């Protein structure tokens, strides 16, 4: 066998090799010459092409399916034909009869190479775009799962060679599959004897090859052929726990679901949960129990949905923010509530699922991504893995907006990270008419700059508020409040239409122009909707949004200063919030720095996608462990100029920063200073010239 | 620094090195030159001389004590003087004041080299001769325990470098002690934070460097300096569980004790326990529970005796015969009760103590030596490690006599092993007047070949039965039966005095000569003692002993044939039985082959000694794992000539084998055939010439 490069220099080849058939695997493009009669699976293995196989070439598991592409591939100088692969033999025919083979599919363990071939390895690993929101494209995660199923036939006991049952099993796993120095999960030791006999000496072992101990482990053992194993990727958020159930053999997402984090009953936000631990002697234990129960419940839910026995779940990857991470592991999070925000543990961790009361297979393993810093958790590490700023040359800004915004900025050369205390305003809390995204919530807002009249969309209603039939439909769900995405839009539109100044003050003078500008004590509000519920945007609401967006922007700016850049090339919004807001409005409001709008993308639960990547490919675990080790962590509170950056960022979009890209798509208002406290913000503009 | 050989060729040394002081460490003899001012501990480390240290050179643990030997050591060309070592500094003086230092002892971490020195490293590791019976000599086990205590001072948390508490602990353990890629016992993860703060960032970590996973593990963590750690070596016998409690830091045996194996209530011998498992659905579980409880109880006992908190036990080594081994681990032993006697597992195993319900430190580890074969267990492996036939050129026979005799024969070149079903006769069972070794039991017997009158000793009585004062003393304890060692002696003496023939038949004709030969149905008995209890040796007793010794001898012969030898150089009797029998009588009876009597030694609980070696030196674990892999196992039942060897061995000492060494110290009777079944044994003698 000779492995060829992609370049076509076949001149160096020996006569013998020249006559061997050439096989090209797609989509990897790996190619090589193999003697006539070589099984396609062997050729794939030798070239390092990933083809699953559980039965080890016995044509019983059906996992090693491939397809031959017929035709003349001029570029590769290959004429591939079905005549160049052997007919189905009796084993493969038996498999087809019993289990069925899709049209065109062959078992690569049984199909022999007879001539030049282009072989397609079907990719069942596309991540479902609806599950993991990807603005860009569906993603193919190269598979290299930590768990592999290996069927072996073990020698029967022999008095002359009194090796134990387990020891003979290990011998065969080394002989057939190459596993050296195998260890075994202790719980299995008393079962080996019976499982071997029940399987009539044919058994399937689940090998975990990514144990923190470096040596491969037998974590599961079944009599006969076991042809399916599952994994779980889970993001434990403060509010929501999200989970994917995945086939470790095909890479297919079997089910995805989410549930509320039951810790909410101990405190809505992270800090109130830390307080609960500090105030209640059993608080930590109760919250650990609650989140583990919720995870177990959610495992039950995804398994039921996918028709999977939870005991077939063998590997799990978790991401979480630092406080959730600690509580999940039974670690007191009190230290995270105060400076210096010391993590009890920051590195990646592994457990037996059973060690932390997670009910899956008794030998199931748990991997947790590393935390980046006290407020930049394993979830941020997951998002970083998913979006990969460190894999590219462009300067990428990755923000995950929640109660704490986690911010990562970088490229191949250098990555910096920080968190910024945005507070819950973006989630609709602290906003007078704020509410969670649910039917009845206003989700989109436009304001006519001439008339100052609004039009809006409500969740659960097809029409905009100015369209025919809206009133009828809206009556069914009600118009009950403003959700996070609409808060951004309404404040941005208020700014664009001149209702508020760049400093965020509602201009009382506009009351003369529109009855929607209404006095509210010493300040003014904007009346967005006057129905059963009167929905206004108050001066306080605007201040809350300003504080939140200024915190986020100042954090971003701090990282940009660390990187020595005055703009970013691309922006990724992770998290649910990012999926619903319009990047343009986020920029008008100055949540994010100026950027080509086509380079601003929402990437959904990127943390969960990162967990999924680490689940399906253990190489990604090493990758993120190394990357996190390299990320420079910035503690915003310790940076001398954070306060100034924050104050500048209170203005819309910003007191000092220009937004040239934004200006090409939106006409930003003339600067207009309307102060509610007599202050005059323009003075700070001079700061820029000093820098 | 220059490490010198033991030869004195200093001619090659450079000028600089020549002027450096020469330091010689005893008893290892390792030597080297070090610059003036080098701490003695550093010199030891560089030479690979084992000196314990927990505090890492802070002069607080006191573990690194050494003594300077004063005088002129002509052989080594060293004049060693107390003037060649620095005076005690303030740290060492503080230690001496607080904790005390024995006269002449110095802390090697603080004492600096000023001139040539001969340094004695005190060996506290001598295995107590009374605990581990060693006919030969006390043994020094070179120390290399799996667990090491390491004190470190960890950096306080820093917002700028947000590494977790655990991660900073690892950094310091690598920096100060060189531990790379450390893992941690999961149970500790939630505790790290608090322990670090409680110790004001100074903590002692217990590092286990012999995990089966290959990577070192933090298994324990204490605030401040933790200066003691213990280990347990345990032999789980069918009848008795024996245990040593050892300081892992000094190697000192703190306490030794034993307890009955409570499984006795399920069956006296191994096979009856296997039957119990087969007959009772919960039998395996009940026996596992019983033995684990007994082990836990015994741990409590040795810890109480040694004044040690059981939670300070961090490492344990177990040996056991295969059935005890399986039951202890919760493995069904049924397969061991029938051919092919399949072990569920034969290799060495490791566990968290907690995994198998052993109550020591939560991070305590358990190591089990490998089993050699279905009837040659980890106990035989322990005895093999202790006596080391594979370490020497002589052909060594190692026998552990119990209900099953475990036999190992070999030398450097090759080791073979087998078990032989001797039955319980040697332990006094199946013998009419047999009893366990206890006060009142006859333990020594001599018979006058002229008068056939016996004299004997009774356990608990100083005098021999023919000495003055015996009757008085014996009245206090009674004369209640014959223990194992005396059974050997009385039968051997009966043979030497002509009462029985070489075929073991009591010669009725002798009744004319002595009233002690008394008829008993169709056979005759020998009246050993006629007191409150009438103690006789019946024809059946002799048959039982013959069957037992023939089984043992035939097994030995089989191994000798495999090795192609007709004699052995040295014999080791392991086990309690071996400690009490007189090798001469064992040879007269033909339990063991002919050998120079000075080369026959009882070695006590060699299995336990092997466990102790594996506890104190992890190198011995690798050693025995490799050796067991090389040992050739012989299944006696499968060997065609076992039956013939067995029949030959029924005779005393043997029908066909000569005992030239024995003949030099004992006058063996003329061959005399007295058959009770008309057979004539002499015919078989011809077999020898055929071989």
Interface residues (C-beta under 8 A of the other chain):
Chain A: X157 X158 X159 X160 X161 X162 X163 X164 X165 X166 X167 X170 X181 X183 X186 X187 X189 X190 X192 X193 X194 X211 X212 X213 X214 X215 X329 X330 X331 X332 X335 X339 X340 X341 X342 X343 X344 X345 X346 X347 X349 X351 X352 X355 X356 X371 X372 X373 X374 X376 X633 X635 X637 X638
Chain B: X157 X158 X159 X160 X161 X162 X163 X164 X165 X166 X167 X170 X181 X183 X186 X187 X189 X190 X192 X193 X194 X211 X212 X213 X214 X215 X329 X330 X331 X332 X335 X339 X340 X341 X342 X343 X344 X345 X346 X347 X349 X351 X352 X355 X356 X371 X372 X373 X374 X633 X635 X637 X638
